[in-house]
Amino acid sequence: MLNNIIPAFVVGGLICILGQLLMDLTKANVTPAHVLVTFVTGGVVLGALGLYEPLVKFGGAGATVPLSGFGYALAKGAIEGAESNGLIGAFSGGIEATAVGIASALFFGYLVAVVFNPKG
């Protein structure tokens, strides 16, 4: 069990530290939105180049849960879709690979908005 937890904690923690350092060291120049886009794009690029896969194998959920893991899943899905369905698969594969995560985020976000009454 610790063989899975410790690498996930280390990898996920390092990704979060990188994001925090980007925001802290650049002050107002880099916003959380910039970090979001950078991490997703970085995950796509590293996933397409095959460089993110070893990180996923080592860190498990620590590498797949952060935003860079979402980008990695998009790239992996697009590559698999292109291999099986050609050009159309390249466009639909990423959406198919991440559909469950997107749908659950929408569902639970809606559920929380219905259950809780926001102030303001």
Buried (B, 14 or more C-beta within 10 A) or exposed (E): EEEEEEBBBEBBEBBEEBBEEBBEEEEEEBEEEBBEEBBBBBBBBBBBEEEBBEBBEEBBBBBBBBBBBBBBBBBBBBBBBBEEBEEEBBEBBBEBBBEEBEEEEEEEEEEEEEEEEEEE
